[in-house]
Amino acid sequence: MITSFTIWQGRFERLRANKLFETCVIAIIILSALLIGAKTYEETSHFEQVLLVFDMAVTAFFLVEILIRMAAERRLRDFFRQGWNIFDFLIVMASLVPLGDSEMVLLARLLRIFRVLRLVSMIPELRMLVTALFKSIPRMGYVALLMFIIFYIYGAIGSFLFHDVDEKLWGNIALSMLTLFQVATFESWATAVLYPTMEHYPYSWIYFLTFIFLNAFVFLNMMIGIVLDVMQKESVQIELESGEGEAAELHGLRHDVRALREQLSRMEALLERGK
């Protein structure tokens, strides 16, 4: 027997899967981001009440939307089994902090900034990118450790060789590593670091070029390669899961068709006996 709860749950599930509904949610998220940006301009102080009403409307919409997604699940705990659902739930709950309280207004505004991150949970491609980024962090950590070792070695060498050139740049190993970080980011490194050093040590360019080669070309490409490798594996995994889901759905439909055929056969047999 179909209960009213099952009927409403099916309606909420269809609404959640509706593309128009998803597009509307994404549009509201973008509108929320624009409202946050608008509040940083002094000209919008004249429309403070209007912006406050819009903010309350957006917060109410997000609350209704998250309740619809929770009601679309057969069991409430199924909603919290997915990490992205928990992420959305926490952001929506944080948005409920009132703006009217003068003591909480700064915290409320800071928490509302994170509503923009809901775009990540709503768009599958962004979810895949973020998932790949987090999964690549452990492998990237070893590359970062190797980079730190190279920074430390070159920092020590630079401090020993170039401390008399500029104490502010090469006075100790910590300052040397900060200088090398500037070199690695190519932020005015030639005019501020390379040329003054070459005036005292003409062959110091070998030191800088080998350091740049290791960091800018080798380690950076290693980082990119790790992220691309994880992204490729994530893409393959998503395709496999999608194929398994379609296969399971097809298997369920075939099972239902067989069950209907068996019921029809039984009904025909009963009709023949009645005749």
C-alpha positions as CSV (number, residue, x, y, z in Angstrom):
1,M,0.0,0.0,0.0
2,I,1.4,3.4,-1.1
3,T,1.4,5.8,1.8
4,S,1.2,9.6,1.6
5,F,4.8,9.8,2.8
6,T,6.0,7.7,-0.1
7,I,4.0,9.9,-2.5
8,W,5.6,13.1,-1.2
9,Q,9.0,11.5,-1.0
10,G,8.7,10.6,-4.7
11,R,7.7,14.2,-5.5
12,F,10.6,15.7,-3.6
13,E,12.9,13.2,-5.3
14,R,11.7,14.3,-8.8
15,L,12.0,17.9,-7.8
16,R,15.6,17.4,-6.6
17,A,16.5,15.8,-9.8
18,N,14.9,18.4,-11.9
19,K,17.4,20.3,-14.0
20,L,15.4,23.6,-13.8
21,F,15.4,23.3,-10.0
22,E,19.2,22.8,-10.0
23,T,19.7,25.8,-12.3
24,C,17.5,27.9,-10.0
25,V,19.6,26.9,-7.0
26,I,22.8,27.8,-8.9
27,A,21.4,31.1,-9.9
28,I,20.4,31.9,-6.3
29,I,24.0,31.0,-5.1
30,I,25.4,33.4,-7.7
31,L,22.9,36.1,-6.5
32,S,24.0,35.5,-3.0
33,A,27.7,36.0,-4.0
34,L,26.7,39.2,-5.8
35,L,24.9,40.5,-2.6
36,I,28.0,39.8,-0.5
37,G,30.2,41.7,-3.0
38,A,27.7,44.6,-3.1
39,K,27.9,45.1,0.6
40,T,31.6,46.0,0.3
41,Y,30.7,49.2,-1.5
42,E,29.8,52.3,0.4
43,E,27.2,53.3,-2.2
44,T,25.0,50.4,-1.2
45,S,24.6,51.7,2.3
46,H,21.5,53.6,1.1
47,F,19.9,50.2,0.2
48,E,20.9,48.4,3.4
49,Q,17.3,47.4,4.2
50,V,16.7,46.1,0.7
51,L,19.9,44.0,0.8
52,L,18.9,42.7,4.2
53,V,15.5,41.6,2.8
54,F,17.3,39.9,-0.1
55,D,19.6,38.2,2.3
56,M,16.8,36.9,4.4
57,A,15.0,35.6,1.2
58,V,18.2,33.8,0.0
59,T,18.7,32.3,3.4
60,A,15.0,31.1,3.5
61,F,15.4,29.6,0.0
62,F,18.5,27.7,1.0
63,L,16.8,26.4,4.0
64,V,13.8,25.2,2.0
65,E,16.1,23.7,-0.6
66,I,18.1,21.7,1.9
67,L,14.9,20.4,3.5
68,I,13.6,19.3,0.1
69,R,16.8,17.4,-0.5
70,M,16.5,15.8,3.0
71,A,12.9,14.9,2.4
72,A,13.8,13.3,-1.0
73,E,15.8,10.6,0.8
74,R,14.0,7.4,1.9
75,R,15.8,7.6,5.2
76,L,17.2,10.8,6.8
77,R,20.5,9.1,7.6
78,D,21.0,8.4,3.8
79,F,21.3,12.2,3.4
80,F,24.2,12.5,5.8
81,R,26.1,9.6,4.3
82,Q,27.4,11.8,1.5
83,G,30.1,14.3,2.4
84,W,28.8,17.0,0.1
85,N,25.4,16.9,1.7
86,I,27.0,17.4,5.1
87,F,29.0,20.3,3.6
88,D,25.8,21.9,2.3
89,F,24.0,21.4,5.5
90,L,26.7,23.0,7.6
91,I,26.8,26.0,5.3
92,V,23.1,26.5,5.4
93,M,23.0,26.2,9.1
94,A,25.8,28.7,9.4
95,S,23.8,31.1,7.3
96,L,21.0,31.1,9.9
97,V,23.1,33.3,12.2
98,P,21.1,36.6,12.3
99,L,22.6,39.8,10.9
100,G,20.6,42.0,13.2
101,D,22.6,41.3,16.3
102,S,25.5,43.8,16.4
103,E,27.8,41.4,18.3
104,M,27.3,38.6,15.7
105,V,27.1,40.7,12.5
106,L,30.7,40.3,11.6
107,L,30.6,36.5,12.1
108,A,27.3,36.3,10.2
109,R,28.8,38.1,7.2
110,L,31.9,35.9,7.3
111,L,29.8,32.8,7.3
112,R,27.7,34.0,4.5
113,I,30.8,34.3,2.3
114,F,31.1,30.5,2.4
115,R,27.7,30.1,0.7
116,V,29.5,30.7,-2.6
117,L,31.3,27.3,-2.0
118,R,27.9,25.6,-2.6
119,L,28.6,26.0,-6.3
120,V,31.2,23.3,-5.9
121,S,28.7,20.8,-4.4
122,M,26.1,21.7,-7.1
123,I,28.3,21.3,-10.2
124,P,29.7,17.7,-10.7
125,E,32.7,18.9,-12.6
126,L,33.8,21.2,-9.7
127,R,33.2,18.3,-7.3
128,M,35.5,16.1,-9.3
129,L,38.2,18.8,-9.3
130,V,38.0,19.4,-5.6
131,T,38.0,15.7,-4.8
132,A,41.0,15.2,-7.1
133,L,42.8,18.1,-5.3
134,F,42.2,16.6,-1.8
135,K,43.3,13.1,-2.9
136,S,46.5,14.5,-4.5
137,I,47.5,16.3,-1.4
138,P,49.3,13.3,0.3
139,R,51.4,12.7,-2.9
140,M,52.0,16.4,-3.3
141,G,53.2,16.5,0.3
142,Y,56.3,14.4,-0.6
143,V,57.1,16.8,-3.5
144,A,56.7,19.7,-1.1
145,L,59.1,18.0,1.4
146,L,61.7,17.5,-1.4
147,M,61.2,21.2,-2.4
148,F,61.8,22.2,1.2
149,I,65.0,20.2,1.3
150,I,66.3,21.9,-1.8
151,F,65.2,25.3,-0.5
152,Y,67.1,24.6,2.8
153,I,70.3,23.5,1.0
154,Y,70.3,26.4,-1.4
155,G,69.4,28.8,1.4
156,A,72.4,27.6,3.5
157,I,74.7,27.9,0.4
158,G,73.3,31.4,-0.3
159,S,73.8,32.5,3.2
160,F,77.4,31.4,3.3
161,L,78.3,32.9,-0.1
162,F,76.3,36.1,-0.4
163,H,75.8,37.3,3.2
164,D,78.2,40.2,2.5
165,V,76.2,41.3,-0.6
166,D,73.0,42.2,1.3
167,E,72.4,41.3,4.9
168,K,68.6,41.8,4.4
169,L,68.5,39.1,1.8
170,W,71.2,36.6,2.8
171,G,71.9,37.4,6.5
172,N,70.8,34.0,7.7
173,I,69.2,30.8,6.4
174,A,65.7,32.0,7.1
175,L,66.2,35.2,5.1
176,S,67.9,33.3,2.4
177,M,65.0,30.9,2.0
178,L,62.6,33.9,1.8
179,T,64.8,35.4,-0.9
180,L,64.8,32.1,-2.8
181,F,61.0,32.0,-2.5
182,Q,61.0,35.4,-4.2
183,V,63.2,34.0,-6.9
184,A,61.0,31.0,-7.3
185,T,58.0,33.2,-7.9
186,F,59.9,35.4,-10.4
187,E,58.9,38.5,-8.4
188,S,61.5,41.1,-9.5
189,W,64.2,38.6,-8.8
190,A,66.6,39.7,-11.5
191,T,66.8,43.4,-10.6
192,A,66.5,42.9,-6.9
193,V,68.5,39.7,-6.3
194,L,70.4,38.5,-9.4
195,Y,72.1,41.6,-10.7
196,P,73.3,43.0,-7.3
197,T,74.7,39.5,-6.5
198,M,76.5,39.2,-9.9
199,E,78.3,42.6,-9.3
200,H,80.2,40.8,-6.5
201,Y,80.1,37.2,-7.8
202,P,79.9,37.1,-11.6
203,Y,79.3,33.4,-11.7
204,S,76.4,33.5,-9.2
205,W,74.0,33.1,-12.1
206,I,74.8,29.4,-12.0
207,Y,73.4,29.2,-8.5
208,F,70.2,31.0,-9.4
209,L,69.6,29.2,-12.7
210,T,70.0,25.7,-11.3
211,F,67.7,26.6,-8.4
212,I,65.0,28.0,-10.8
213,F,65.4,24.9,-13.1
214,L,64.7,22.6,-10.1
215,N,61.8,24.5,-8.7
216,A,60.1,26.2,-11.6
217,F,60.4,23.3,-14.1
218,V,61.0,20.0,-12.3
219,F,59.0,20.3,-9.0
220,L,56.1,22.4,-10.5
221,N,55.6,20.0,-13.3
222,M,55.7,17.1,-10.8
223,M,52.9,18.8,-8.9
224,I,50.8,19.3,-12.1
225,G,51.5,15.7,-13.1
226,I,50.2,14.4,-9.8
227,V,47.0,16.4,-10.0
228,L,46.3,15.4,-13.6
229,D,46.9,11.7,-12.7
230,V,44.5,11.8,-9.8
231,M,41.9,13.7,-12.0
232,Q,42.2,11.0,-14.7
233,K,41.6,8.3,-12.1
234,E,38.6,10.2,-10.6
235,S,37.1,10.6,-14.1
236,V,37.5,6.9,-14.8
237,Q,36.0,6.0,-11.4
238,I,33.0,8.3,-12.0
239,E,32.4,6.6,-15.4
240,L,32.6,3.2,-13.9
241,E,30.1,4.1,-11.1
242,S,27.8,5.6,-13.7
243,G,28.0,2.5,-15.7
244,E,27.4,0.3,-12.7
245,G,24.4,2.4,-11.7
246,E,22.9,2.1,-15.2
247,A,23.5,-1.6,-15.2
248,A,21.9,-2.0,-11.8
249,E,18.8,0.0,-13.0
250,L,18.6,-2.1,-16.1
251,H,18.8,-5.3,-14.0
252,G,16.0,-4.0,-11.8
253,L,13.8,-3.3,-14.7
254,R,14.4,-6.8,-16.1
255,H,13.5,-8.3,-12.8
256,D,10.2,-6.2,-12.7
257,V,9.3,-7.4,-16.2
258,R,9.9,-11.0,-15.2
259,A,7.7,-10.6,-12.1
260,L,4.9,-9.0,-14.2
261,R,5.1,-11.9,-16.7
262,E,4.8,-14.4,-13.9
263,Q,1.8,-12.6,-12.5
264,L,0.1,-12.5,-15.9
265,S,0.8,-16.2,-16.3
266,R,-0.9,-16.9,-13.0
267,M,-3.9,-14.8,-13.8
268,E,-4.3,-16.5,-17.2
269,A,-4.1,-19.9,-15.4
270,L,-6.8,-18.8,-12.9
271,L,-9.0,-17.6,-15.7
272,E,-8.7,-20.9,-17.6
273,R,-9.6,-22.8,-14.4
274,G,-12.6,-20.6,-13.9
275,K,-13.9,-21.3,-17.4
